[in-house]
Amino acid sequence: MPKITVHNSDTGEVKVFKVGYGANLRKGAVFNDVVLYKGMAAQLNCRGMGLCGTCLIEVEPLENVNGHSLIEKLHRIGPNQKLGCRAKVYGDITIKVALKDL
């Protein structure tokens, strides 16, 4: 089971949780009470549909998640970034969350 280490850039908090191989990162975070959002985006988001772009995260190493989807290309996110709702986890990763507010 891949281990995910979460660094919250807003609060400085660090959490660690595990998900199944190929699991959706946002669903795993919600299940483990980990917040990917910053500020009001925690309440006002698209609930994992990929429309709002507020679950933006920085991932390291990027090869342990799937490639950029069409929705992520439309949001024009950076090369080391993913949307949490579009990330499938295939190995241990470290992520930085709470990057984008409404």
Buried (B, 14 or more C-beta within 10 A) or exposed (E): EBEBBBBBEBEEEEBEBEBEEEBBBBEBBBEBEBBBBBEEBBEEBEEBEBBBBBBBBBBEEBEBBBEBBEBBEEBEBEEEBBBBBBBBBBEEBBBBBBBBEE
